[in-house]
Amino acid sequence: MNQSPLDLLSEDDRKELELLFSIIHSETLSTAARLEEVARLLAKHGLLIPAPVTEQTWSATELAAELAISAQAVGRLATMHNLKVAGFGEWRLGKAPNGKQIETWVYNAAGRARLLDLMRLNTHEQREPDCQ
């Protein structure tokens, strides 16, 4: 019986290879985020690849602090106004508070500007109710 080269891998190596393929084939992560994660995995084995140059991004938590609202409110606002699309940011891998790896949305400058505009508009509407 022929043995597959994958059969020669340790369980840890097999898990790492599965993670590598899941990152490569992710349909939600941006190309830059996939490259960054692949580079991180390969760095553990001494193969250093420079991280891709990316634009500045902000997490929902960072924008929440700036807007004096919760990160959940930022997420709801973004969802309500369909801001979790390519023009306003990208999906990246991050860590949840429990240590699990999760996909998380980060906002680019256009996404941040749109959220700030929406908050200003919302604040303005709350201060000046319609006079009919």
C-alpha positions in Angstrom: 0.0 0.0 0.0 1.4 3.4 -1.0 1.8 5.9 1.9 0.9 9.5 1.3 3.6 12.1 2.2 0.9 13.7 4.5 0.8 10.4 6.5 4.5 11.1 7.5 3.5 14.4 9.2 3.0 14.8 12.9 -0.4 15.7 14.2 0.8 19.2 15.0 2.3 19.6 11.5 -0.9 18.3 9.9 -3.0 20.9 11.9 -0.7 23.7 10.9 -0.9 22.7 7.2 -4.7 22.6 7.5 -4.7 26.1 9.0 -2.4 27.3 6.2 -4.8 26.0 3.6 -7.8 27.4 5.3 -6.1 30.9 5.3 -5.1 30.6 1.7 -8.6 29.6 0.6 -10.5 32.0 2.8 -13.2 33.8 0.8 -13.6 36.6 3.4 -10.0 37.6 4.2 -8.3 40.2 2.1 -5.2 39.3 0.1 -3.1 41.4 2.5 -4.6 39.6 5.5 -4.0 36.2 4.0 -0.3 37.1 3.2 0.2 38.5 6.7 -1.1 35.3 8.3 0.9 33.0 6.0 4.0 35.0 6.8 3.2 34.7 10.5 2.9 30.9 10.2 6.1 30.6 8.2 8.0 32.8 10.6 7.6 30.1 13.3 9.8 27.9 11.0 12.5 30.6 10.5 11.2 31.7 7.0 10.8 35.4 7.4 8.7 37.1 4.8 8.2 40.9 5.0 4.6 41.9 5.8 2.8 43.5 3.0 2.4 47.2 3.1 -1.2 48.1 3.9 -3.1 51.2 4.5 -3.9 52.3 8.1 -6.9 50.6 9.6 -9.1 51.0 12.7 -10.9 48.3 14.7 -14.4 48.8 15.9 -13.0 49.1 19.5 -10.7 52.0 18.4 -13.5 53.8 16.6 -15.8 53.2 19.5 -13.4 55.0 21.8 -13.1 57.9 19.4 -16.9 58.2 19.0 -17.7 57.6 22.7 -19.9 54.6 21.9 -19.5 50.8 22.3 -17.8 48.6 19.7 -21.1 46.8 19.3 -22.8 50.1 18.4 -20.1 50.7 15.8 -20.8 47.2 14.3 -24.5 47.8 14.3 -24.1 51.1 12.6 -21.7 49.6 10.0 -24.1 46.7 9.3 -27.1 49.1 9.1 -25.4 51.2 6.5 -23.7 48.3 4.6 -20.1 49.4 5.5 -18.6 46.0 5.8 -17.6 45.9 2.1 -14.3 46.3 0.3 -14.4 50.1 -0.2 -14.6 50.7 3.6 -12.2 48.1 5.1 -11.3 44.4 5.1 -11.6 41.2 7.0 -8.5 40.2 9.0 -7.6 37.4 11.4 -7.5 38.5 15.1 -7.8 37.0 18.5 -11.0 36.9 20.6 -10.7 37.6 24.3 -10.8 33.9 24.9 -7.7 33.4 22.7 -9.5 31.9 19.8 -8.5 33.1 16.3 -11.4 34.9 14.6 -12.1 36.9 11.5 -12.6 40.5 12.4 -13.5 43.6 10.3 -11.2 46.6 10.3 -12.1 49.9 8.8 -9.9 51.9 6.3 -9.9 55.7 6.1 -13.0 55.7 3.9 -14.9 53.5 6.4 -13.8 55.6 9.4 -14.8 58.8 7.6 -18.2 57.4 6.7 -18.8 56.2 10.3 -17.8 59.7 11.6 -20.2 61.3 9.2 -23.0 58.9 10.2 -22.4 59.7 13.9 -22.4 63.5 13.2 -25.6 63.2 11.3 -27.2 61.1 14.0 -26.1 63.5 16.7 -27.4 66.5 14.7 -30.8 64.8 14.2 -31.1 64.0 17.9 -30.3 67.7 18.8 -32.7 69.3 16.3 -35.9 67.4 16.1 -38.1 68.0 13.0 -40.4 71.1 13.5 -43.6 70.4 11.7 
